[in-house]
Amino acid sequence: MTGAGGDQVRLRPGSRFPLGATLGPDGTNFAVSSGVADGMLLCLFDDAGTETRVALPEYDAGVWHGFVEGVGAGQAYGYRATGPWDPARGVRCNPAKLLLDPYARATTGPVRFGPEVLGHDVADPDRASRLDSAAHVPRSLVVDPGVDVPEAPRPRHRYADTVIYEVHVKGFTMAHPGVPRELRGTYAGLGHDATVAHLVGLGVTAVELLPVHQHVPEAFLVERGLTNYWGYNTIGFFAPHDGYSAAVRTGRPGGQVAEFRAMVAALHAAGLEVLLDVVFNHTAEGGQVGPTLCHRGLDNPAYYRLDPDDPRCYVDTTGTGNSLNAGDPVCLQLIMDSLRYWLTDMGVDGYRFDLAPTLARQDGGFDRMSAFFDLVAQDPVVSRAKLIAEPWDVGQPDSYDVGRFPPGWSEWNGRYRDTMRDFWRRHGGLVGEFATRFSGSSDLYGGSRRRPTASVNFITVHDGFTLRDLVSYDRKHNKANGEANRDGTDDNRSWNCGVEGPSDDPEVVELRARQSRALLATLLLSFGVPLLPGGDELGRSQGGNNNAYCQDNPTSWLDWSQRDDDLLAFTRRLVAFRRAHPVFRRRRFLVGIEAAELAWFTPSATAMTTENWTDPNARALAIYLDGDDAPDLAEDGTPLLDQDFLVLVNGWWEPLEFRVPDVGEARTWRTELDTYDPAPAASPPDLHAGDGLTLGPQSIVVLQSPGMVGSTRPEAVT
């Protein structure tokens, strides 16, 4: 067969499985799904950009396929779908548009926005564009899966032992002085000894990477001179983003695959799991007037939820213009194949699903019995991974689905965030809510027989204020985003401690430091899985920008030269303390007859009553944690006992005296942590039941019983 470029192409039928470009001993098999096209052109590009078109000869069970002899690793390619252009029926085949392979393992080249990338005519959206897009869109690459990459055993931390560190591949290393300049902002930089040493020293167990699937910016951001820095605009669900690759920078397209795998191996070798923040709710093609880059041109009705009243338009439960069609077998297969690929071939350990309810909306409403959840539960690979949902989207009327996900899933607990922020910014009447969130949110997860680890607790994440900004700003300051400060939430639940923004006032600086320590201590002492955003431990600020998704610059990058060493040391101490004491890592809720293992007291050491819990002015309480009830088991199955603890919480803006309650078998108590005065005492005095202890304003003190019971208690942290 002679291609459009005049080259002789040796072609045979090939196989419909697996989808994508699969390298063989004498060529490559190409297979792509489309149930609406009446033909599929494979487009091969040489180094000069010359295109050779080959009509795939076989159509079988919705898949176009063919084997091209002589095609090897590094070959650039794409597809053109011939067939009907009928937006009124939701079908948008247009052979003038070069399309990415949805299963491409790597891509090369940017999107150059203009009318060429649109499937429709600018003057008439119902008419197909005749402008060729090949010079304006990325190409897919054939990848050799057998690249030799070192491997390390997977750490496999239990949920109860997990501390997640949310990090952006580029921003974490762009200004790191210990990372060679040529590796900064890359997968290789994240896997470098200097960055791994920080993660290990901090004590976290898992890194959660902001999106690393191939993504592109939106046209409106490019027009402003900005980009989609966070990466929540996916176009390739199998391809590592090429912008984070040192190999690609040095002229080795496709090298991002081996580089990513090597990064994962380095993190695994350090005992760190790797979780991916994945965006299976929408793609970068946007709404009906967005670019045609891949899925829209191949099989629009299969990949996207179309408006049943007008299939020209999309159902949008994501706020981005489109929503993936998780009720269609083709789309579901793409999602599941991608999840398995990253777990098996790329070595990752789990996922955080962005706007996860959209995946369960096959018929419109959120359905925990949806096909997606069924497939995940039955899959022998995916079901064993860590699965974390962001349990909200913009679908109506059930957009907020905290607590509604099936067993086996954990969730970002937005109610935890809101409660803890409000409590520490001096809102009264929240002691009951504080206690519920602190003890694992049994109201959300206990009824469905899930564990406290179903709750991923967080105070801050990438979306919103950093920890430093949470205690430094009352209002967002997002003008740099180019939207007149209209973007980003106005519901920050923050407190600037008396001055908006940076301050040299020593009292304000110290108050902000105390607030930061109290928030961090709350997070790392609570039952559940703590999530710490990268840079919060360093005191990172974004200048009050609470929506820095488009700021690929020092606003978002970690500034290691300005790190707060005191805050870093305190955070390390907290993480180590949590790791040393299983009583703070409970795997079950304490209810009913077991309630004595977890008891609540007023500052005067009396048991909390209904009146105390509902007091609108209440801002303080004491929490007793019994370590004698074997809160955990060692690897050999023996009970792992712990000391008893009292956690004293003062939410008042004045000092407050607490009395030590007469509880448990403890006869003496000593101060282990104090967020008001974090310097450990050389020899803290012994306290006994009835003794008084004054807590500083808005602070937490942890008292520990030094008595030893049993032979498997962990050592105390000093």
Phi and psi in degrees as a GROMACS rama.xvg file:
@    title "Ramachandran Plot"
@    xaxis  label "Phi"
@    yaxis  label "Psi"
@TYPE xy
-102.6  125.309  THR-2
-77.2969  174.396  GLY-3
-63.9745  -24.4857  ALA-4
-84.5485  -2.22385  GLY-5
94.3295  -5.86441  GLY-6
-81.1676  148.258  ASP-7
-80.5016  122.965  GLN-8
-116.519  125.336  VAL-9
-93.1204  117.951  ARG-10
-129.034  139.61  LEU-11
-135.808  168.656  ARG-12
-57.1678  -40.5447  PRO-13
72.8933  -155.731  GLY-14
-135.434  148.892  SER-15
-81.4672  -8.20667  ARG-16
-131.918  137.295  PHE-17
-81.2424  161.668  PRO-18
-68.8353  153.924  LEU-19
101.104  -164.945  GLY-20
-104.045  114.261  ALA-21
-113.571  118.035  THR-22
-72.6132  133.075  LEU-23
-119.835  -178.46  GLY-24
-67.8128  -25.838  PRO-25
-129.384  19.3904  ASP-26
161.975  -158.76  GLY-27
-136.149  135.741  THR-28
-91.14  130.504  ASN-29
-114.267  129.884  PHE-30
-143.181  129.52  ALA-31
-141.532  139.984  VAL-32
-90.5916  133.811  SER-33
-165.301  116.88  SER-34
-93.457  -1.21894  GLY-35
-112.144  -20.5829  VAL-36
-73.3538  151.31  ALA-37
-104.737  3.7455  ASP-38
-171.335  156.479  GLY-39
-137.19  122.127  MET-40
-99.0737  122.023  LEU-41
-85.6138  127.352  LEU-42
-112.766  115.808  CYS-43
-104.141  136.815  LEU-44
-119.903  133.516  PHE-45
-88.4377  -178.048  ASP-46
-62.6688  -24.6216  ASP-47
-87.0606  -3.80242  ALA-48
90.5964  5.65168  GLY-49
-70.0034  133.401  THR-50
-100.611  132.268  GLU-51
-117.709  122.765  THR-52
-102.014  135.08  ARG-53
-130.852  124.709  VAL-54
-77.1077  119.571  ALA-55
-63.6362  130.193  LEU-56
-82.1876  -18.6881  PRO-57
-120.648  142.973  GLU-58
-129.641  119.248  TYR-59
-144.504  118.162  ASP-60
54.236  42.9909  ALA-61
84.2963  5.17792  GLY-62
-120.618  131.48  VAL-63
-93.5367  134.163  TRP-64
-153.13  159.947  HIS-65
-173.168  152.94  GLY-66
-109.184  123.817  PHE-67
-107.017  116.23  VAL-68
-70.5529  145.142  GLU-69
83.1425  -5.0631  GLY-70
-86.8064  125.459  VAL-71
-122.379  -170.371  GLY-72
-61.038  142.222  ALA-73
93.5237  -9.8499  GLY-74
-64.7517  127.834  GLN-75
-87.6301  138.133  ALA-76
-154.835  170.715  TYR-77
-163.036  -174.355  GLY-78
-130.276  154.037  TYR-79
-129.275  124.768  ARG-80
-98.3421  121.149  ALA-81
-94.4988  150.083  THR-82
147.198  -161.762  GLY-83
-73.9348  139.164  PRO-84
-109.74  103.715  TRP-85
-147.884  78.1812  ASP-86
-56.2831  -29.3848  PRO-87
-62.9375  -23.5114  ALA-88
-103.852  3.12146  ARG-89
82.167  12.4091  GLY-90
-104.412  130.701  VAL-91
-136.932  48.7346  ARG-92
-72.8526  133.65  CYS-93
-153.465  103.574  ASN-94
-67.3394  -6.52792  PRO-95
-75.7118  -9.36124  ALA-96
-107.559  121.365  LYS-97
-77.77  130.217  LEU-98
-116.487  139.815  LEU-99
-68.6556  151.462  LEU-100
-75.5393  121.935  ASP-101
-57.746  -22.6665  PRO-102
-104.525  15.1406  TYR-103
-61.197  131.848  ALA-104
-81.3038  -13.8539  ARG-105
-159.732  153.507  ALA-106
-130.754  165.516  THR-107
-142.775  140.392  THR-108
96.4619  153.608  GLY-109
-93.7195  174.405  PRO-110
-90.8501  128.767  VAL-111
-106.97  100.347  ARG-112
-67.7611  142.638  PHE-113
169.308  -179.442  GLY-114
-61.8826  -20.5913  PRO-115
-64.3568  -30.4895  GLU-116
-86.0313  -2.50883  VAL-117
-88.3454  134.879  LEU-118
-72.7383  -23.7241  GLY-119
-103.381  161.136  HIS-120
-73.5233  134.658  ASP-121
-59.4285  -37.6113  VAL-122
-77.9766  -22.9786  ALA-123
-146.096  97.7513  ASP-124
-59.9163  -16.4897  PRO-125
-86.0276  -6.46616  ASP-126
-106.911  141.02  ARG-127
-72.3446  140.5  ALA-128
-75.255  141.807  SER-129
-102.019  2.37609  ARG-130
-75.8854  130.296  LEU-131
-77.7563  136.321  ASP-132
-100.717  -2.10402  SER-133
-56.1076  -36.8235  ALA-134
-80.3419  0.625637  ALA-135
-121.976  0.512837  HIS-136
-130.783  160.158  VAL-137
-68.2816  163.939  PRO-138
-113.935  152.355  ARG-139
-81.9645  156.775  SER-140
-125.662  138.343  LEU-141
-74.6394  129.978  VAL-142
-118.592  139.453  VAL-143
-83.9535  111.782  ASP-144
-73.9103  -10.3263  PRO-145
-92.2099  15.8826  GLY-146
-59.4468  131.354  VAL-147
-75.9859  111.889  ASP-148
-126.157  133.504  VAL-149
-62.1122  144.858  PRO-150
-119.646  158.273  GLU-151
-137.75  150.566  ALA-152
-58.5843  143.079  PRO-153
-69.965  136.618  ARG-154
-66.6993  -38.5657  PRO-155
53.3519  58.6631  ARG-156
-74.6857  140.65  HIS-157
-67.9528  154.593  ARG-158
-54.1001  -42.7347  TYR-159
-62.8877  -26.0071  ALA-160
-97.0525  2.71469  ASP-161
-86.2707  135.391  THR-162
-126.694  116.671  VAL-163
-94.1564  138.298  ILE-164
-119.617  110.824  TYR-165
-84.1276  126.131  GLU-166
-143.743  147.122  VAL-167
-98.5728  125.643  HIS-168
-52.8143  -46.7621  VAL-169
-75.4618  -51.4562  LYS-170
-63.5001  -28.3896  GLY-171
-68.1374  -31.7654  PHE-172
-115.767  -5.30499  THR-173
-61.2551  -30.1588  MET-174
-119.727  17.6403  ALA-175
-76.8216  119.766  HIS-176
-67.9248  -21.2297  PRO-177
-87.8109  -5.70951  GLY-178
-98.08  128.468  VAL-179
-52.4964  141.621  PRO-180
-54.7068  -38.03  ARG-181
-72.1326  -12.9616  GLU-182
-104.474  -5.66377  LEU-183
-66.3176  138.188  ARG-184
80.804  16.8132  GLY-185
-128.44  169.757  THR-186
-59.4014  -42.3746  TYR-187
-62.4714  -34.6572  ALA-188
-67.5658  -38.7452  GLY-189
-68.7043  -30.1043  LEU-190
-88.0492  3.92668  GLY-191
-71.5963  152.979  HIS-192
-56.1348  -37.3828  ASP-193
-66.2609  -41.6114  ALA-194
-76.7965  -37.9887  THR-195
-62.1698  -37.316  VAL-196
-61.902  -37.7317  ALA-197
-64.748  -43.597  HIS-198
-64.0893  -43.7778  LEU-199
-66.1586  -42.7119  VAL-200
-64.6271  -31.9462  GLY-201
-70.3796  -31.8524  LEU-202
97.4025  4.14847  GLY-203
-68.6613  161.183  VAL-204
-111.812  -15.3279  THR-205
-146.207  140.562  ALA-206
-104.884  130.029  VAL-207
-106.477  112.416  GLU-208
-87.8542  126.457  LEU-209
-56.0914  159.67  LEU-210
-44.4495  127.449  PRO-211
-116.135  -0.515308  VAL-212
-64.1481  150.395  HIS-213
-56.1974  125.711  GLN-214
-135.873  162.071  HIS-215
-132.126  155.691  VAL-216
-77.0852  165.686  PRO-217
-82.1718  150.491  GLU-218
-59.1773  -38.2153  ALA-219
-67.3464  -29.3826  PHE-220
-71.8623  -41.2878  LEU-221
-60.4652  -39.6007  VAL-222
-62.7756  -28.3924  GLU-223
-88.3688  -1.20849  ARG-224
79.1301  21.8792  GLY-225
-116.669  -176.068  LEU-226
-150.607  170.612  THR-227
-87.7964  87.2536  ASN-228
-65.4808  -43.1887  TYR-229
-63.7491  -35.3846  TRP-230
93.5415  16.364  GLY-231
-83.6898  55.8033  TYR-232
-152.212  63.0736  ASN-233
-70.9263  144.184  THR-234
-129.317  -15.1458  ILE-235
-135.777  106.535  GLY-236
-83.0801  -1.58783  PHE-237
-116.412  -9.04184  PHE-238
-104.225  127.56  ALA-239
-65.0219  138.938  PRO-240
-58.9901  124.812  HIS-241
-71.6347  -21.334  ASP-242
-69.3179  -10.9369  GLY-243
-104.913  18.7868  TYR-244
-112.848  122.219  SER-245
-66.0517  -33.6065  ALA-246
-62.9394  -44.0279  ALA-247
-65.3133  -38.6104  VAL-248
-57.9178  -34.0083  ARG-249
-95.4219  20.4279  THR-250
84.4719  29.5527  GLY-251
-121.513  72.6629  ARG-252
-55.8278  136.869  PRO-253
93.703  -16.1983  GLY-254
-68.1879  -10.9718  GLY-255
-64.7889  -24.5796  GLN-256
-68.8803  -53.2922  VAL-257
-64.9568  -35.7018  ALA-258
-65.0903  -41.0048  GLU-259
-63.384  -45.3572  PHE-260
-62.9199  -37.0007  ARG-261
-67.2832  -37.2981  ALA-262
-61.6673  -45.5532  MET-263
-60.3356  -42.0796  VAL-264
-61.9138  -40.1376  ALA-265
-65.5177  -40.5774  ALA-266
-68.9895  -40.868  LEU-267
-61.2507  -42.3276  HIS-268
-61.1392  -25.8907  ALA-269
-90.2044  5.21192  ALA-270
85.0436  17.3253  GLY-271
-107.92  129.289  LEU-272
-79.0003  158.317  GLU-273
-121.397  118.277  VAL-274
-111.87  142.771  LEU-275
-108.486  133.669  LEU-276
-82.8917  112.075  ASP-277
-114.704  148.044  VAL-278
-119.958  77.8635  VAL-279
-96.3225  20.0145  PHE-280
-98.6933  -23.4881  ASN-281
-156.78  175.97  HIS-282
-128.681  175.653  THR-283
-74.3607  -1.29637  ALA-284
-78.9681  -11.9512  GLU-285
64.4176  -155.476  GLY-286
-76.7955  -168.577  GLY-287
-65.7771  -16.8438  GLN-288
-105.57  14.5187  VAL-289
-82.6976  179.54  GLY-290
-71.1314  154.37  PRO-291
-104.855  106.023  THR-292
-118.908  -25.3215  LEU-293
-162.263  -90.1707  CYS-294
-63.1021  -38.9545  HIS-295
-60.3914  -41.0177  ARG-296
-81.3355  -19.5581  GLY-297
-84.6937  -52.7978  LEU-298
-160.749  77.7908  ASP-299
-53.7642  -47.0205  ASN-300
-68.4029  -25.3408  PRO-301
-76.4797  -37.241  ALA-302
-91.7844  -22.9948  TYR-303
-125.763  149.128  TYR-304
-80.6794  117.365  ARG-305
-97.0292  149.215  LEU-306
-66.0262  118.29  ASP-307
-63.0746  -23.9584  PRO-308
-84.0574  -24.6989  ASP-309
-152.538  91.6858  ASP-310
-62.5493  -4.64979  PRO-311
-64.7954  -28.7587  ARG-312
-104.974  166.522  CYS-313
-112.76  147.288  TYR-314
-73.6154  128.507  VAL-315
-123.702  101.615  ASP-316
-105.919  16.5056  THR-317
-121.078  -14.6812  THR-318
79.0312  12.0915  GLY-319
-113.484  -5.34871  THR-320
110.462  -23.4051  GLY-321
-147.027  164.484  ASN-322
-136.239  135.148  SER-323
-64.729  148.563  LEU-324
-93.4355  81.4334  ASN-325
-72.1517  3.87182  ALA-326
-97.9616  -1.17246  GLY-327
-102.374  136.238  ASP-328
-58.8039  -35.7387  PRO-329
-65.2947  -45.822  VAL-330
-67.9295  -41.9954  CYS-331
-62.1584  -39.7777  LEU-332
-63.6737  -41.4535  GLN-333
-57.5635  -47.4544  LEU-334
-62.62  -49.1836  ILE-335
-67.804  -39.3779  MET-336
-63.4339  -39.3766  ASP-337
-65.0972  -45.2402  SER-338
-59.6375  -44.8891  LEU-339
-65.9211  -40.0357  ARG-340
-60.1343  -46.8483  TYR-341
-69.8525  -29.5439  TRP-342
-75.2141  -38.3732  LEU-343
-92.1064  -61.3458  THR-344
-74.4165  -35.1922  ASP-345
-100.027  -11.9298  MET-346
86.7268  7.76467  GLY-347
-74.6706  170.132  VAL-348
-114.513  -9.16513  ASP-349
171.55  -174.526  GLY-350
-143.072  150.082  TYR-351
-114.408  121.783  ARG-352
-95.4058  113.656  PHE-353
-66.9666  136.11  ASP-354
44.2563  52.1569  LEU-355
-60.7601  -30.6094  ALA-356
-57.4308  -27.1799  PRO-357
-60.0507  -30.9294  THR-358
-69.8614  -17.077  LEU-359
-107.797  22.4133  ALA-360
-112.047  49.4161  ARG-361
-65.8928  -26.4951  GLN-362
-117.013  13.6874  ASP-363
116.08  -62.7268  GLY-364
-85.0908  160.573  GLY-365
-67.5116  129.297  PHE-366
-136.635  110.795  ASP-367
-71.5417  -3.83913  ARG-368
-104.874  20.121  MET-369
-67.5091  164.983  SER-370
-60.4284  -36.7153  ALA-371
-61.8089  -48.9263  PHE-372
-63.1593  -37.6594  PHE-373
-63.1371  -45.3185  ASP-374
-63.9792  -41.9654  LEU-375
-62.1691  -44.818  VAL-376
-64.1171  -30.9831  ALA-377
-89.8164  -15.8679  GLN-378
-74.8891  125.203  ASP-379
-70.1765  -15.5597  PRO-380
-99.6905  -54.649  VAL-381
-66.2819  -37.7525  VAL-382
-64.4385  -19.7943  SER-383
-93.5639  -4.02119  ARG-384
-83.573  165.089  ALA-385
-72.6115  127.355  LYS-386
-125.564  116.183  LEU-387
-126.209  129.473  ILE-388
-103.781  138.127  ALA-389
-85.0819  105.023  GLU-390
-87.1873  40.1119  PRO-391
-149.753  153.953  TRP-392
-145.416  -154.976  ASP-393
-114.079  17.9523  VAL-394
-70.0302  148.686  GLY-395
-118.548  145.467  GLN-396
-94.034  4.9082  PRO-397
-113.331  58.7514  ASP-398
-81.6058  -20.2922  SER-399
-111.853  105.675  TYR-400
-120.911  34.3092  ASP-401
-61.0514  128.764  VAL-402
88.8193  -0.922837  GLY-403
-104.266  -0.504713  ARG-404
-79.6097  158.37  PHE-405
-71.3315  164.76  PRO-406
-55.3507  147.419  PRO-407
95.8691  -14.753  GLY-408
-104.808  145.158  TRP-409
-107.507  163.438  SER-410
-137.504  143.723  GLU-411
-62.4821  122.875  TRP-412
-96.1583  92.3395  ASN-413
-65.3784  -28.0051  GLY-414
-70.6906  -32.5964  ARG-415
-61.1984  -50.8862  TYR-416
-54.8747  -50.0166  ARG-417
-64.7632  -42.4045  ASP-418
-63.9217  -48.3207  THR-419
-68.6977  -35.9001  MET-420
-63.9805  -45.9604  ARG-421
-64.8499  -41.743  ASP-422
-59.5093  -46.8997  PHE-423
-82.3446  -6.84024  TRP-424
-100.303  25.9205  ARG-425
78.9817  23.6786  ARG-426
-80.7436  134.552  HIS-427
-88.8621  171.627  GLY-428
71.4001  22.6319  GLY-429
-114.829  10.3536  LEU-430
-63.9788  -36.1438  VAL-431
-65.3136  -45.4563  GLY-432
-65.7374  -40.7059  GLU-433
-57.4175  -47.1562  PHE-434
-63.1975  -40.8822  ALA-435
-63.5164  -45.7064  THR-436
-68.8456  -40.0286  ARG-437
-59.8881  -38.1163  PHE-438
-92.7344  17.3087  SER-439
105.458  2.60486  GLY-440
61.1099  57.2766  SER-441
-63.6783  -25.7599  SER-442
-65.1873  -27.3515  ASP-443
-90.8985  -35.2303  LEU-444
-119.937  -21.1464  TYR-445
-68.5872  -36.4112  GLY-446
-63.8343  -28.9941  GLY-447
-96.7046  15.4021  SER-448
62.402  32.4676  ARG-449
-92.161  169.461  ARG-450
-95.9102  167.747  ARG-451
-57.3827  -26.8086  PRO-452
-70.7419  -4.7101  THR-453
-67.3269  -19.3743  ALA-454
-94.592  112.866  SER-455
-90.1407  108.762  VAL-456
-87.8603  138.931  ASN-457
-152.363  149.972  PHE-458
-101.633  -43.1395  ILE-459
-136.012  156.281  THR-460
-142.531  -172.7  VAL-461
-58.3889  -33.5707  HIS-462
-91.0239  103.41  ASP-463
124.381  -165.441  GLY-464
-69.5786  148.031  PHE-465
-71.5805  170.768  THR-466
-60.6363  -43.8781  LEU-467
-61.6909  -41.1911  ARG-468
-72.2899  -28.5011  ASP-469
-61.9355  -30.0309  LEU-470
-103.697  11.0478  VAL-471
-125.761  -11.0344  SER-472
-137.799  137.559  TYR-473
-90.5719  -23.8784  ASP-474
-130.748  155.076  ARG-475
-73.816  153.503  LYS-476
-135.075  80.1474  HIS-477
-111.291  20.4421  ASN-478
-59.8292  -29.3447  LYS-479
-64.0619  -16.654  ALA-480
-78.1401  -9.43158  ASN-481
80.7362  19.4043  GLY-482
-122.834  29.2387  GLU-483
55.3052  33.6357  ALA-484
64.623  21.0848  ASN-485
-87.5501  -21.1869  ARG-486
-82.568  164.36  ASP-487
80.3559  154.048  GLY-488
-72.2036  151.514  THR-489
-97.5347  -5.46658  ASP-490
-96.688  71.6676  ASP-491
-86.2789  -23.2686  ASN-492
50.7109  44.1525  ARG-493
-110.698  171.981  SER-494
-148.123  126.366  TRP-495
-84.7405  3.69808  ASN-496
61.7141  26.1954  CYS-497
107.232  -17.0812  GLY-498
-137.354  132.178  VAL-499
-81.0807  115.626  GLU-500
88.4898  -162.701  GLY-501
-57.7345  146.341  PRO-502
-146.953  143.917  SER-503
-101.118  -0.0423378  ASP-504
-67.2581  118.034  ASP-505
-58.7711  -33.6239  PRO-506
-68.7078  -40.2243  GLU-507
-66.9668  -43.8312  VAL-508
-59.9538  -44.0322  VAL-509
-69.6267  -39.0418  GLU-510
-61.1367  -42.8983  LEU-511
-63.9174  -38.0343  ARG-512
-63.8825  -41.8885  ALA-513
-65.6243  -41.2616  ARG-514
-61.5482  -42.288  GLN-515
-62.2203  -43.1472  SER-516
-65.7449  -39.1643  ARG-517
-64.4423  -41.5702  ALA-518
-65.7506  -43.7849  LEU-519
-65.0261  -41.451  LEU-520
-63.4756  -41.9867  ALA-521
-56.434  -47.5416  THR-522
-60.9821  -46.7523  LEU-523
-86.9419  -7.83041  LEU-524
-98.6767  -15.7069  LEU-525
-72.308  149.764  SER-526
-69.2694  143.601  PHE-527
122.63  -163.401  GLY-528
-110.184  113.519  VAL-529
-77.9958  141.891  PRO-530
-120.694  121.601  LEU-531
-116.361  120.883  LEU-532
-72.7313  139.946  PRO-533
-58.1439  125.759  GLY-534
104.275  -20.0822  GLY-535
-62.4808  -34.0687  ASP-536
-72.01  -13.3755  GLU-537
-99.7837  -5.68459  LEU-538
78.7622  32.4892  GLY-539
-68.0599  137.539  ARG-540
-119.797  148.271  SER-541
-110.787  21.8533  GLN-542
64.4  26.638  GLY-543
85.1551  4.20146  GLY-544
-77.3855  119.163  ASN-545
-104.227  14.4689  ASN-546
-150.788  57.799  ASN-547
-82.7435  34.3809  ALA-548
-64.2635  -21.6964  TYR-549
-111.155  13.5715  CYS-550
-105.37  84.6216  GLN-551
-89.6745  73.8899  ASP-552
-164.978  -177.916  ASN-553
-56.9569  -17.0699  PRO-554
-56.1368  -40.041  THR-555
-101.574  -24.4237  SER-556
-72.8638  146.978  TRP-557
-71.2511  126.691  LEU-558
-96.6436  94.5334  ASP-559
-68.8403  -22.3977  TRP-560
-73.6556  -18.1662  SER-561
-110.029  22.3428  GLN-562
-68.0073  148.174  ARG-563
-91.4094  97.9724  ASP-564
-63.9739  -33.4897  ASP-565
-66.2039  -43.7662  ASP-566
-66.3761  -39.7945  LEU-567
-60.957  -45.5442  LEU-568
-62.9645  -40.2229  ALA-569
-66.866  -39.6987  PHE-570
-64.7894  -43.7821  THR-571
-57.9907  -41.6547  ARG-572
-63.7307  -41.6248  ARG-573
-63.4657  -45.4956  LEU-574
-62.5719  -42.8664  VAL-575
-64.081  -38.6598  ALA-576
-62.4646  -44.5842  PHE-577
-62.1353  -43.4142  ARG-578
-63.0973  -34.2434  ARG-579
-77.8942  -18.2642  ALA-580
-126.412  103.159  HIS-581
-63.7036  -16.8223  PRO-582
-62.1241  -23.2813  VAL-583
-94.3891  2.33078  PHE-584
-123.18  38.8385  ARG-585
-61.3871  144.156  ARG-586
-104.034  6.33737  ARG-587
-145.558  156.141  ARG-588
-80.4086  148.429  PHE-589
-104.366  108.046  LEU-590
-138.74  167.276  VAL-591
58.7518  -128.743  GLY-592
-66.3229  -20.779  ILE-593
-85.6172  3.72224  GLU-594
-61.0539  -21.8094  ALA-595
-63.6052  -20.2195  ALA-596
-72.9682  -16.3015  GLU-597
-140.526  107.349  LEU-598
-124.375  155.34  ALA-599
-125.616  137.224  TRP-600
-135.197  154.425  PHE-601
-76.1013  167.007  THR-602
-57.9162  -24.0202  PRO-603
-86.1738  8.05732  SER-604
77.3831  15.1491  ALA-605
-92.8753  151.088  THR-606
-62.9948  139.994  ALA-607
-64.1237  134.652  MET-608
-109.994  172.113  THR-609
-57.2435  -39.2179  THR-610
-62.6691  -41.4359  GLU-611
-64.3127  -43.1357  ASN-612
-64.2541  -33.3217  TRP-613
-98.4763  3.54149  THR-614
-64.325  117.481  ASP-615
-65.4359  -15.4711  PRO-616
-99.6328  -1.99065  ASN-617
-67.5045  133.234  ALA-618
-141.329  14.7057  ARG-619
-150.271  151.444  ALA-620
-165.786  165.149  LEU-621
-120.033  139.152  ALA-622
-119.175  124.328  ILE-623
-101.653  130.203  TYR-624
-122.117  119.094  LEU-625
-89.9569  118.6  ASP-626
-88.2388  -2.07192  GLY-627
-85.5798  -2.48811  ASP-628
-96.6146  19.8208  ASP-629
54.0349  66.8511  ALA-630
-63.8312  -11.5179  PRO-631
-154.56  170.682  ASP-632
-120.262  143.267  LEU-633
-72.1448  171.224  ALA-634
-60.4042  -28.8445  GLU-635
-86.4627  4.70489  ASP-636
90.4868  -3.90668  GLY-637
-77.0309  150.341  THR-638
-61.2621  133.845  PRO-639
-104.489  98.2294  LEU-640
-85.4454  170.629  LEU-641
-147.276  169.188  ASP-642
-71.4051  165.625  GLN-643
-84.285  150.869  ASP-644
-135.84  149.833  PHE-645
-120.458  125.481  LEU-646
-108.153  112.469  VAL-647
-100.48  127.647  LEU-648
-122.87  117.849  VAL-649
-114.312  106.093  ASN-650
-91.7844  2.45744  GLY-651
-78.6225  156.683  TRP-652
-89.7143  10.8063  TRP-653
-126.487  158.792  GLU-654
-58.2714  151.895  PRO-655
-142.701  132.818  LEU-656
-88.3457  130.604  GLU-657
-108.694  150.237  PHE-658
-105.892  139.508  ARG-659
-74.6779  120.372  VAL-660
-72.5571  154.812  PRO-661
-89.1058  97.7417  ASP-662
-145.515  147.858  VAL-663
64.0491  -162.466  GLY-664
-94.9947  -2.28685  GLU-665
-66.3551  137.122  ALA-666
-110.497  -22.8884  ARG-667
-135.382  153.491  THR-668
-135.252  148.262  TRP-669
-134.367  148.008  ARG-670
-73.0377  123.65  THR-671
-101.946  -39.1674  GLU-672
-139.637  143.795  LEU-673
-145.192  111.122  ASP-674
-73.1731  -20.8871  THR-675
-74.327  -42.022  TYR-676
-129.479  89.6322  ASP-677
-74.6392  -10.9048  PRO-678
-66.9899  119.95  ALA-679
-62.9327  134.29  PRO-680
-70.9069  141.6  ALA-681
-61.8218  -43.3221  ALA-682
-145.542  85.2274  SER-683
-61.9041  141.748  PRO-684
-69.3531  150.276  PRO-685
-73.003  140.449  ASP-686
-118.725  149.007  LEU-687
-129.271  166.233  HIS-688
-53.4691  130.655  ALA-689
93.5041  -16.9118  GLY-690
-66.9384  150.786  ASP-691
-94.9113  149.366  GLY-692
-145.809  124.022  LEU-693
-93.5656  122.529  THR-694
-93.5217  140.235  LEU-695
-66.9819  164.572  GLY-696
-56.5344  137.859  PRO-697
44.5517  67.5825  GLN-698
-145.093  166.35  SER-699
-123.873  135.805  ILE-700
-123.02  133.02  VAL-701
-108.692  121.174  VAL-702
-101.958  138.392  LEU-703
-122.856  137.323  GLN-704
-82.6858  118.049  SER-705
-76.6077  -5.74723  PRO-706
-64.6104  145.82  GLY-707
-108.5  127.645  MET-708
-125.883  126.366  VAL-709
83.1077  172.731  GLY-710
-107.051  0.850416  SER-711
-117.828  21.5946  THR-712
-71.4802  141.388  ARG-713
-72.7775  160.785  PRO-714
-73.354  147.829  GLU-715
-70.3591  149.956  ALA-716
-88.0765  133.273  VAL-717
